[in-house]
């Protein structure tokens, strides 16, 4: 089928190009699309810096990725930027994340963005 042929062509790309592509993706999308497909792609995604943006991410996807990080702590070592939000569609996300993880668990973290961190306080 055409889809299988496109996948095979994608896998023929050199590592350098795949890494460039992967580095443009949010870690959530990257892992959902490529984790576990094959050893080569898995090695690539586990060895690149990751941007993790939870803004506008539904609670179920947020919980799933947090569970993935708990079960595979190596992911946390690759995260260089983290974006958490207490916006209307992600209310309580910052507190939920910090209940599960300490920022010290992210040794490569260079950028932390908190969107509406005061939102939880406003509603009390």
Beta strands, then each sheet from edge to edge (+ up, - down):
strand 1: 50-53
strand 2: 79-85
strand 3: 111-115
sheet 1: 1+ 2+ 3+
end
